[in-house]
Amino acid sequence: MQSPTPAAAGRPGRPRSTAADAAILEATRAALVEIGWSKLTLGDVATRAGVAKTTLYRRWSGKSELVVDAVAVLFDELELPDCGDLLADLEGVVVEFAALLDRPETKTALMALVAESTRDEPLRERIRASIVARQRHLVIQGRARAQARGELPPDPDPETADRTADLIFDVVAGSVMHRTLVSAEPVDAAWVSAFARLLVNGLAALNS
């Protein structure tokens, strides 16, 4: 599932070309792999995508915004497997998430974007909107399945549901990103199994 690129939303003029957008984002990811963050320029991306520089500049005001959108497309490919069991579902999505983070373009982009966002609040907001908020639905979906199967109790109220969803997302995303990008340790079967059990046990305690 791919959400519309947020760049240039609502600008007047000719309709945007989805083919041009896709080519630009693909070229951005290729450039991240081949030359890295520091050497990537909007001009180089335009050349790789086969579009005029003005086409790219009309859509994105700078490199950071472009890279966020290029990586967000990859995160939109994440799906929560339905294995019929909360523990198995968690293991499946953790493996998928870790594999995405291990891709060269994702790894390069996220490390650079996190550093840039420490002094750029609009960029931080764009990351939240384009990546974090768009993936939070996986937590909501997974909890709803587990509740329907009787593995987790229903939420007492919407506020508690939102707070718990945020907590689960932070725990999963933070742990897997730290393991993959900071510690550079393998997300192997043993680690995934131990992490999933820890999270399931924590959810049980949280709801007890």
Order of alpha helices (4+ residues) and beta strands (2+ residues): alpha-alpha-alpha-alpha-alpha-alpha-alpha-alpha-alpha-alpha-alpha
